[in-house]
Amino acid sequence: MRVTVIGAGIMGLSTAWALDRRGHSVTVIDRYPVPNTLGSSVDQHRLIRYPYGAMAGYAAMVGPAYRAWDRLWADLGETHYVETGTLAVGTARHQWLIDSVETLSRSGIGFEELTVDELARHFPLVNPEGLDRAIWLPTGGVLLADRIVEGLARHLTAKGVPVLAETPAQEIDPERARVTLEDGRTIEADRLVVAAGPWVTRLVPGLAGRVTPSRQVVCYVKPPADKAADWARMPMVLDIDPRWGIYVIPPVAGTGMKIGDHVFSLTGDPDRDREAAVGEEAKILEACRSRLTGFAVFGIDRLKTCFYTVQPDEKFVVEPLGAAAWVMTGFSGHGFKFGPLMGEAMAEVLDGLRDPASLTRWAAGETA
């Protein structure tokens, strides 16, 4: 079977990887260079972790996702992952943490509840003031995102899979799996998969309103020299406050220390709105000053923007388009960890080994 995949981010490349493993003829196209530094998948890190609030369907996917990553590492011949463990903190009012504890307990995923004193003793780089609850999991860690995307593209190219950079699609025919490029050429196939990230509504206008490009600003910081080694040994830190919340990614494997929030801007043009202005990091830094010990003496390395493609309930949209195409979108900032797993699931559907409707429900995190 011939398959064209639009988008060389984690979803598109993972789908191409899974289809190639099954013996299909795959072509990947992307409107920008590969890796596409403007895409949702390309930055130093992404996180994989079991705490997922009330989203039990996605918590249940994490174990299978780890196994899918292991299959990918075996094919790449290298592992781009650093296990850090997961530290989630909050108060008795923080519903995300309450829901995470309930979901983890029901699913049998191991975690340890920490008192404030235990938190201060075991993780002194986290300021316990204002906190009254914390959970610690030895599982969870950092996926080295830009290295993964580059490694996947290199692997596919070595296998003979065309990965066509700077090849923008103008329009698609989902009934015939045909792609018309901006230069007028067409690509014919038996099936088409659209994984175009924040550009998806340009090719599938019917998704406008269902998914929205969202410009996000993250901040890379420099811990003081006498604390740099301590931070490199820290777990990821999740402080998901009901108002907005932050996440802290430790500096592992030569990467920087990154801090971001999880409030969606739901604005921005992925081709233009790329520069972060001074001051956009203010809310993130304010939270860090109260949550991270000694943050006042940290240095600011740089600001970076990325674009999510947000579905209002943060549920992934993986569904058929016409007779011969599928779309994979709406990954809302938390999809990267499931890339190889989603790619394998899409390959199974295209091979007729998985029910299409069940894939759509599963990808949306539905557990029943």
N, C-alpha and C positions, 0 to 999 in steps of 0.2 A: 504494500500500500504506500502511495506517495502522500506525504503530509507536509504542508507548509505551516510554519509557526511564525507568527508576527510578535516580535518582542524578544530581546536577548537578555532579559532580567532572569531572576532565579526561577520563576514559573515557566517561562518559555524555554530556557535552556534545560531545566529539569525534565520537561515534557519531551524535548528532543532526545535527551539522554535515555529516557525510559523507552521511547519508541525505537531508537537505534538498537538498544539491547534486544528488542524483539524482532529485529531484522527488517524494519521498515525503512523506506527511503525518505529522509527528512531534509528539509531546507529551512533555515532560520534567517529571518531578515529583521533588521533594526534600523530606525531612522538616523541613529547616531553611531559614533564609534563604539566598538565593543572591547572592554566594558564601557557602558554608557554612564558617565559620571553624573548625568542629569537624571538618571532613572532612580526608581525607588529602592533598588537592590544594592547600589554601589556606595558603600561607605566602609569604614574600617570594621565596624561590628554590627551584629544583630544578636539578640538574646534568644535562648531556648530555656524555658522554665516551666515547671508544673503548676505553680499557683496561677489561677485563671479566674478568680472571682467566682461568679455564678455560672460561668460558661463551661459547664461540665463536658459538653461535647468536644471542645477544644482541649481541655485537660486530658481527656481520654485519648486524644490523638498524639500526645507528646511521646509516649512510649513507642508506638509504631514509627513516629517521625525519627527517633533516635536510630531505630533499626534501618530505616531507609537511608539515613546519613551514612551508616556503616557500609551499606552496599555502594554508595557513591564513593566513599573514601577508598574502598577496595579497587574500584575502577580507576580512580585518579592516581592511585599509588601514593597518596599523601593525605594527611588529615589536617584540616583547617578549623580546629576546634580546641578550646581551652576550657576545661571544667573548673568553675569557680565556686560552685554552690550558690544558693539563693537565700538572701536575707530580706524578709518582708516585714516592715514595721508600720505601726499605726496606733490608733486608740480604739477604745471600745465602740466608738461612733463610726469608725471607718468601715463602711459596708463591704467594700471590695475585699478587705482582709477577713472580715467575718465570713463572707461567702466562700473565700478561698479555703479557710479552715474546714468549713462544712463539706465542700467538694472534695478536698483531699482526704478527709476522714471517710467519706462514703466510698471513695475509690480505692482505699487501702494504700495510698501513696505515703511513704514515710516522711514525717516531719517532726520537729521538736519545738514545743512552745517554750519561749524564754521569758522569764521575769525581767523587769527593768534592770534589776541588779545583775542578772546573768548577761543581759545585753551589754551593759557597760563593761563587764569584766571580759567577755569574750571578744567584743567588737568595740574597743575604745575609740575608734575613729568615727563612730556614729554617736552623735549627741543624744542622750536619752531624754532630755528635757521635753516635757509635753507628751511623751509616749507612755503608754501603759500596756502595750501588747507587741509581741514580735514572734515570728516563726522562722526557723532555720531548717533548710534542706541541704544535704550534701550534694544533691543533684542540681543540674542547671549550669549553664555556662555561656561562653561567648563563641559565636560563629563568626569567623573572620571573613566578612561578607565580600569585600572586594577581591580577596585571594580566591574565594570560592567561585565567583563569577568568572574571573580570569582563567582559573584552572579548568572549569567546565567548558568554556569556549575553546580553550587549547586542546582539551581531550577530544571534543567533538570534531574539531578540524583534523586532528591526527587520525581519527576514525574515518575520515572522508565525508563528513557531514558539512555541507556548505553553510557557513555562518557569514551572511552578507551584511557587513556594516555599511552605514551611510546609504541605505537603500530604503527610503521612505515609501510606505504604501499610501496611495491616494484614496482608493476605495476597495471594498470587498464585495464579492458575490457569494453569500453564504449558501445559496442553493447549489452552486457549481464548484465551490471551493476554489474560486478564482480570485487572484489579487491583481489589481492594476496599480502599478507603481507610478510615482510622480513624473518619471521620465517617459511614461507612456507604455512601457513594456508590461507584459502580463506574465504571471506565474500560475500554471495550471497544476492541480493536484486532485487527489481523491478526497482528502479531508483538509480542513483548515482549522487552526487553533489560534485565537486572538488573545494574546497576553501582553497587551500594549501599555500596561501601567496607566499613568495619569493622562496619556493621550488616547485612551480607549474610546471615549465618546466621539472622537473625530471620525472613527471608523464605524462605530455602532451608536448612532445618535439616539436610538431608543433607550440607551442606558442613562442619558442625561436626567438628573433628578434622582436616579437610583444610586448612582455613585458620583462622588464629587472630588476633584483634585484638591489637595489640601497642602499648602506650603507650611513646612515645619522648620523651626530653627533649633539647632543643637549647639552646645557649647563645649569645646575642648579646653580643659584646664590643666594647669601644672601644679601638682602638690609641691610643698617645700622639699628641698633636697633631703632633709633628714627624715622625711615621711614617705618618700617615693617608694622605697622597697616595701614598706608596710602596706601601702595602697595596692601594690602589685600582687600582694597575697590576699587581698580582700575579696569577698564574694560580690556579686551584683547586689545592689541595694534598691529595693522597691518601696517607695513611700507614696502609696496611691491614695492621696487625700480625696475626700468626696468632692472638693472644689476643683482640683486639677491634678495634682500628683507629679512626682519626679521619679526618674530612674537614674542610677549611677552605674557606669560600666568601668571597672578597674582597668588600669593600663597593663595589658597582657600581651605577650608575644611581640613586643616592639610597637604596639599601638599606643595611642594617646588615651588619656582618661576623659570619658565623655559623659555629659549630663544632659538630659532632655526632659521634656514634660510630655504629657499625653493628652493635651487639650488640642483639638483639631481647629485649625484656622478656617478651613473650608473656603479658602480664597487662593488666588494666584494662578498664573499661567506658567506651566512647566517649561516653556521655551524662553521666558523672559524674566520672571521674578526670582532670580537666583542669588542675588547679593543680599547678605544679612547686614542691616544697618546697626550702627552703634545704638544701644539701648534696647534692642529687641530681646536681649538676654536677661533683662533686669529681673523679671519674675523668677526665672530659673535660679539666678544667683541669690535672690532674696531667700528662697527656700533653702538653698544650700548653706547659707550663713547660719540658719537656725538648726539644720539637721547634721552637718558635717563638722566635726571638731576641728577648730583652728582654720576654718575656711577663709577667714579674713586675710590670711597671708598667702593664699593660693594665687598663682598667676593665671591670667586668661591667655590661652594660646591662640585660639581662633574660633570664629563662629562659622557654621555651615548650614546651608538649607538643604532639605530634601523634600520630595513630594510623596505623600501617601495618596491612595485612591480609596476614599472612605464611603462605606455603606453605613446608613444611619445607626443600625444596630451592631455594627462591626462584624457582620456575618459575610463570609466569602460568597461571591457570586460566581458559580461554575455551572453553566447551563448551555443547552444547545442553541444554535442560531440556524434557523432554516434546516435544510435536509443534510448539509454536509459540513457544518462548522460548529465550533464551540467557542465560548468566551470564558476566560478566567480573569476575574477582576475583583475589586472591592476588598482587598486584603488589609486595608485599614491600619497599617503599621505593625500588624502582628502576624503576617503571613509567611515571612521569610523562613522561619523555623520549619515550616511544613513543605518547603519547595520540592524536595525529592519525593516525598510521600504523595503530594498532589500530582506530580508528574507521572508517577507510577499508576495512580488511580485513573488519570486521563488516558494513559496508554491501554489500560485494561478495558475501558469503555470503548475506545476506538477499535479494539480487537474483538469486541462482542462478548467479553468475559465478565462484564459488570453492568448492572442495570443502570441506564442513564438517570432515571428519576431518583434512584437511591444515591447516586453520586452527588446530585444537586443538594439533596437533604443533608447528607453527611458533610459536605463542604460548608454548609450553612450552620454546622454545629448542632444539628438536631440529633438527639440521642434516642428518640423513639421512632 
